[in-house]
Amino acid sequence: MDNKTKIPVYILSGFLGSGKTTVLLNMLEHCKNKGQHPGIILNELGQENVEGHLFEDKKVVELLNGCICCTIQDDLKETMDNLIAEMDSNPLDVLFIEGTGVANPLEIQESLLSKPYIDQFEIMSIITVLDASHYLEYQSVFSSSAEVRKLMKEQMVCGSLLLLNKTDLIRSEQLDKVIHKITKIAGVETEIIKCTYGQIEAGMLFEKRFQSISIGKQHSDIDHHHHSAVQAIKLEDFPAFQQKAFEKWLNQLPNNVLRGKGYVEIENSNQLYSFQYASKKVTFTPVPPTLIKKNIIILIGTGLNNEAMNNHCKQLLEGIL
């Protein structure tokens, strides 16, 4: 393929709960309005994807139970091979790749710049989404681990566009401090766009911003110890419960729980809801009845295997909410 027929690729990066999926959904809506046919590669740390209902009628490949930039690197390449093989019968106009919240996009970039993928695909932008409301907390030596700080630095440095999301949740003087600290890490040449709910003008998201850089041995040998600090646990076989009680349960989760999502049944509703929990806030969305789902909760965070966490989860599973 020549450059005119390469499939444009947008890589979405960002730490847990930053709002990557929301940004992706906004970009997909833009594609729909233009009549484009997108492909989507979603990577999850856990064993199940509990956001599949958000991508109905889309060509989605799920890479589960690993990080796209290391433990399932071969799966990513196999997926790319399959997309190439199906291009004639199932052509794509654009490809989106959303890594886990602990993925370093440099390794995704490295794969796409290697043969044969560089002949078929063109990286347009690496979009890194940042949670403004928790940024200072994640960067603090008192409330965060060195592994998390290193990972976020990698994600920022690799980003060709930084989206500073959830800016409505902090005061203006705190926001100025966040922007100053991000600029010191990412450099003044990297554009930072402030937004809420991942909403920005679509043209800015789809601009070609990526510039190929040399990937030396120091990058290809990057250690992935940061993954050992982040785990996903799955909770199943719990009863329906009152919405307020469940919200209270979520808000009492230890601070080391950074993200929560899944499907829950609300009492007296006969309705299954998808929930998203991040930044100490939770949202509920009814799941279409055509999608048969089971009650399941995925919690993602650091150091989850402790007595306090086990007791908290036991409350849920014993139905005492």
Disulfide bonds with the S-S distance in Angstrom:
none
